């Protein structure tokens, strides 16, 4: 891009963190602890409003499933029932969503709640590439750093707060998840630009996924394809490629 970006917008998995962070750490941790966590948290009358809203959204997503998808059924409790009676259904549907690699907003929110407990107990530590902290320190002096991931905003904050590079949240100005739209939709990047009060052309977006970069470029953003060890091979792409964040703005 001809001018320095005003916003450095970054994907997480495969860009600032290895793919193994999710597949070998976060997902297995969530799979093991989702149902026990829910059993503890949905006991009436202690269920909090935010959790109740996440569960209601999950039931709505389930109701919208195609009949041929094979999704386990999940219905919201009646007025005289509690979410506690639905825990087996909730857990079954959540695990099914994970098996299908669905980008479910409700799933990501509930995963984030489970990961919070793991990060706060130090059972989980966010594994980031070595060049992330130096890049964030440099960029935040001249522009803003923002994160856009399919993982929930809460999960993103936890990852960067409890990382192997220390607490990086002071360098990050904003976080975005699927509530702004999917990462392969150009409108999502336009919404992010509006939220940050910049033009799309003033955003430099990094990702290891070509389809995400295509959508960002369609919205007007500058792009960089990040090539990391362990990432899926890319057979065809038209984006500037970098091997790490230290060369990302060249």
N, C-alpha and C positions, 0 to 999 in steps of 0.2 A: 504494500500500500504506500502511496506517495507521502502521506502525513503519518505522524506517530498516532497510534490508536488512543482513544480516550478511555476505552474499556477493553481489558483482556478477559475474554469469556472462555472458560475452560470446562470441558467434559471431565469426568473423574476416572472411571474404569478404562484402563488402556492408555490414558493420557497423563494423569498425574500419579496414578496408582496402578500397580500391575493387575492384570486380569485375575490373578490368583487371590487377590485380596477378597474379592466377592465370592468366587467359586470355592475357595478352600478355607476361608475364615468366616465371612459374614453370613453367607447362606446356610452352611451347616450349623452355625450357632443359632440362627433363627429357627431352623427346622426343629432343633432339639428342644427349644425353650418356648416356642409360641404357645402351645397348649397349656403348660404349667403357668406361664405368665397370665394368660387369660383367666384361668381358674382363680387366680389370686385377685385379679383386678376387677372382675365383673360381679363380685358379691355385693348384692344390694344391702344397704343403701349407699355404699361407698363408691360406686362407679362414677367417674367424673364426666362432665358434660362433653369434653373433647373426645374421650374414648367412646362414649355413646354415639357421638356424631360419626366417628370413623366406622363403627360397626353398622350404623344405619346406612352409610354409603356403601359398605361392603355388600349388604343385603340388596341394595338397589342395583349394584353392578351385577350381582348374581341373577336378579330378576330379568336383566337385559341380555343374559347369555342366550346364544342361539341354541335351540333345542337339540341340534346335532353336535354341539360342542363336547358333550359328555361331562359337563361341569356338575359336581355334586350340588344338590339343592340346599339353599339356605334361606330361611324366611325369618323376618323380624318377629320378635315375640309380641303376643297380644298384650292388651293393656294390663291384664291380670297375671302376666308372666314376666320373667326377667331374662336378661341376656345369659344368665348363668345356665339356664336350661338349653341354650343353643351352643354351648362351648364345643361339643363334639362336631356339630355341623360346621361351625366357624373354622375350627382347626382343619377339618377335612378339605374345605374349600380353599383355605389359605395354602395348604400344601399342594393342592392341585394347581393353583395359580403359579406357584413357584416352579412346579414341574413343567408348566407350559411356557415359562419365562414371560409371563404377562406383565405389562407395565401398568399394573393396577394402582391407582392413587391410594385406595384404602389399604391395600396390601403393603405398599411402601411406608405408609404412616404407621401401621402396626409393627412392621419390621423395625422401624426407627425406635419405637418404644422399647422393644426387646434389646436392641443394640445399645441403647442408652445405659441400661443396667450393666451390660458387658463392658462398655468403655469406662463407666464410673468405677467399676470394681477392678479395672485393669486386666480383666480377662481378655479384652480386645485392645489392640493397639493399631492405629491406622498406619499401614505401610505405604509410604510415599517414596517416589524416586528422589535421588539425592539432589537433583537440580531444581526441585520445586521451591524449597525455601529461598535460595538465592534469587530465583526469578521473581517470586512474590515480593521480596524485599526491594528489589530494583524497580519493578513495575509500579508498586504502590506509591513510590516517590514522585511519579510523573503522570499517573493515570489511576484508574480503578481496576481492581481485580474482582471478577464475579464468577460464580460456579453455576453450571447448568447440568443437572444430572437427572436420570429417571428415579434415583433414590430420593427419598423425602428430604425436605430442607433440614429437618431435625437430624437425620442421619448424616447429611453433609457436614453440618456444624460439629457433630460429635467426632467425625473422622478427622477434621482439621484441628480440632481442639486437643484431641488425644492421639496425636501422630508421633511417629518415630523421629520427626524433626521438631518436636515441641508444639506449642500452641501457635497455629498459624492464623487463627481467626482475626487478630488485629489487622492483618493485611487484606482481608476480604471484605468488600463493601456490600455485596448482595449475593443471595442464593436463589436459584430457581429450580423448580421441579415440574412434574407433569401437570400441575395446576395451570401453567401458562400454555400448555399444549404439548403435543409429542415432538420429539427432537427431529423428526423427519418431515416436519411441516413448516414451511417458510413463515407462516403467520406467527408461530411461536417466537421466532427471533425478532419479528416486528414488535410484538408485545413487550419483549424484554427491552428493546430500544426505547419504547415509550416509557416504560417503568423507570429506566435509568436517565431519561431526559436527554438522550443523544440520538443522532441519526444512525441507522444501521451501518452506514459506510464508516462510522467511527468506531465500530466494534471489530476486534480481531478474535475469531473463534477457533479454538483448537479441539480436535477430536481425532480418534483413530478410526472412525466410521465414515466412509465416503458418503453414504446417503445423508448423514447429518450435515456434513459439510456442503453437500449440494443444496440442501434446504436453506442453510444459512446464507450461502452465496446468492440464491434466488431472492432472498429478502434484502440483499444489498451488502451483507457483511463481508469483510475480508476473511480468509480462511487459511489454516495450516493443518496439514495431515501429519499427525504425530506417529512416528514409527518407533515402537518400543519392542524390546525382546519379549517374545511370547505372544505378541499380537497376531491376529489372523492375517495371512498374506493378502496383499492387495494386488489384484490382477490388472486393474485399469482405473486410473484416476487422473483428474486434471487440476489438482490442487498442489500448491507448493508443499513439499514434504520436508520435515525436519526430524532429526533423531532425538531431540530433546528440547527443553524449554530455553536453554541457554542460547540457542540459535533461532528461536521461534520468531523473533521480530526482525530478522535480517531481511 
